[in-house]
């Protein structure tokens, strides 16, 4: 991988970042902590952790579930990890940048718009009921209630964020504008290219390893399944659906990010072929010789489809030795 490949990547993919925040609904109460320590003869109250659900419900869990559903169903499948988390202007941790193949960009933006709308519908409902939550907390928390834990509804609403950013990938050789010597400029550029290439290698490994693991998981479940003892090796429809989704987005990741690797393309075609033979997951669970034969055949073909992605494939893909 070199400058040319890195620059080609800038034409085929876009950096994206989702930063979503919401109040935790948890409040550390040092007074209660001290009381608890005194009641139990604890020498140092800092050994204890005392928190209150100040809204009377686990708000953190509720909004985290909404956000995780979007991330797991759309954001993560359509993108790949690119950079580590960073901090914003206020010093808060924000999500790292991810790489989205341009062929997935419209689909991702549509999913983001839908998720953001649904998220703030929930936020508006929360703010609407916020005064009632404060009254309920005053009633239910007794002496542990502290009015300072409850700022205005207007302020609370600002604590909710759903920010989606897009950024172009730098094209090396034209983006270094600092006034330094040619030698230092070249060193900065080479460092940037190396980071990008290492990221591409990481995407390569993560994508392939995740795909192989999913395939192996489904194939193992099919081989272990016993219709007379359905708890043994039972396979869920969701496992097939997740694998199918991974197969569907593989071509865009391969073409826009991984340079159209021939081995990946071949594996994709074979996986598509296997899925075309599956009429329904439910039928694979039947207690019949035909179903058993079909399970064995699908498991064998799934494993065979990704056979080329195992062993020394990653090492060969990056010009290294088998164990690199």
C-alpha positions, 0 to 999 in steps of 0.5 A, spaced: 500 500 500 502 506 498 500 514 496 496 512 490 492 507 494 491 512 500 489 517 495 484 512 491 481 511 498 479 518 498 475 518 492 471 512 494 470 513 501 468 518 506 469 519 514 463 519 518 462 520 526 456 519 530 456 523 537 450 521 541 449 524 548 444 523 553 443 524 561 445 518 565 439 519 570 444 517 576 447 522 581 452 520 586 450 522 593 456 524 598 451 525 603 448 518 603 455 515 602 457 518 608 451 516 612 452 509 609 459 509 612 457 511 618 451 506 619 456 500 617 462 503 621 466 503 614 473 507 615 473 511 609 466 513 605 470 513 599 470 505 599 463 506 597 459 508 591 452 511 592 448 513 586 441 515 585 436 514 579 434 521 580 428 520 574 425 514 578 427 510 572 434 508 568 434 513 563 441 511 561 439 504 559 433 506 555 436 511 551 443 507 550 438 501 548 435 506 542 442 508 540 445 501 540 439 499 536 441 504 530 449 503 531 448 495 531 443 495 525 445 501 521 451 505 523 456 499 524 454 494 518 455 500 513 461 503 516 468 500 518 472 503 524 478 508 522 480 512 528 480 512 536 476 516 540 478 523 541 475 529 545 471 535 543 472 542 545 469 541 552 474 535 553 468 530 553 470 524 549 467 523 542 466 517 538 472 516 533 471 517 525 469 511 521 470 510 514 463 509 510 464 506 502 461 512 498 456 506 495 453 506 502 453 513 504 446 515 501 443 509 505 447 511 511 445 518 511 437 516 510 438 511 516 441 517 520 436 522 518 431 516 520 434 515 527 435 522 529 428 524 528 426 518 532 431 519 537 428 526 538 421 524 538 423 520 545 427 526 547 421 531 547 417 525 550 422 525 556 422 533 556 414 533 556 414 528 562 420 531 566 416 536 571 412 530 573 419 526 574 421 531 579 415 531 583 415 523 583 422 524 585 421 528 591 415 524 593 419 517 592 426 519 594 424 522 601 430 525 605 435 523 599 431 528 594 435 534 592 432 540 588 439 542 586 439 535 582 434 538 577 435 543 573 430 546 568 427 542 563 430 547 557 437 545 560 436 538 560 434 538 553 441 541 551 444 535 554 441 530 549 445 530 542 445 526 536 450 529 531 453 526 525 459 529 521 462 527 515 469 529 512 473 528 506 479 523 507 486 527 505 489 526 499 497 526 500 501 530 497 496 536 496 494 537 503 500 539 507 500 546 507 505 548 513 511 552 512 517 547 514 523 544 510 522 539 504 525 534 509 520 535 514 514 536 510 516 529 506 516 526 513 510 528 516 506 526 509 510 519 510 507 518 517 500 520 515 500 515 509 503 510 514 497 511 519 492 511 513 495 504 510 495 501 517 488 503 518 486 500 511 490 493 514 486 494 520 479 494 516 482 488 512 483 484 518 477 486 522 472 485 516 475 478 514 476 476 521 469 478 523 466 475 517 469 468 518 467 468 525 460 469 523 460 463 518 464 458 522 459 460 528 453 458 523 456 452 520 458 449 527 450 450 529 448 447 523 453 441 524 451 440 531 443 441 531 439 435 533 432 436 532 430 431 537 434 435 542 433 442 540 437 446 545 443 442 542 446 447 537 440 450 536 441 456 531 437 462 530 434 466 524 437 472 527 444 469 526 443 467 518 440 475 518 446 478 521 451 473 516 446 475 510 447 483 512 455 482 512 455 478 505 451 484 502 455 490 505 462 486 503 462 488 496 462 495 497 467 495 503 471 491 498 471 495 492 471 502 495 476 501 501 480 494 500 482 495 493 477 489 490 481 483 493 480 477 488 479 472 494 474 476 497 470 477 491 470 470 490 468 468 497 462 473 496 460 470 490 460 463 493 456 466 500 451 469 495 450 462 492 449 458 498 444 463 501 440 462 494 439 455 496 436 456 503 429 457 502 427 458 510 431 457 516 425 454 519 425 448 514 433 447 516 430 445 523 426 440 520 426 433 523 427 429 516 433 426 512 432 431 507 433 437 512 439 433 515 442 433 509 441 440 507 444 442 514 450 438 512 451 441 505 449 448 507 454 448 513 460 445 508 458 450 503 459 456 508 465 453 510 468 452 503 466 459 501 471 462 506 476 457 506 480 462 502 480 467 507 483 463 512 490 460 513 495 465 511 491 469 507 492 476 511 499 475 510 499 474 503 494 480 502 499 485 505 506 482 502 508 478 509 509 472 511 504 466 513 504 468 521 505 476 520 
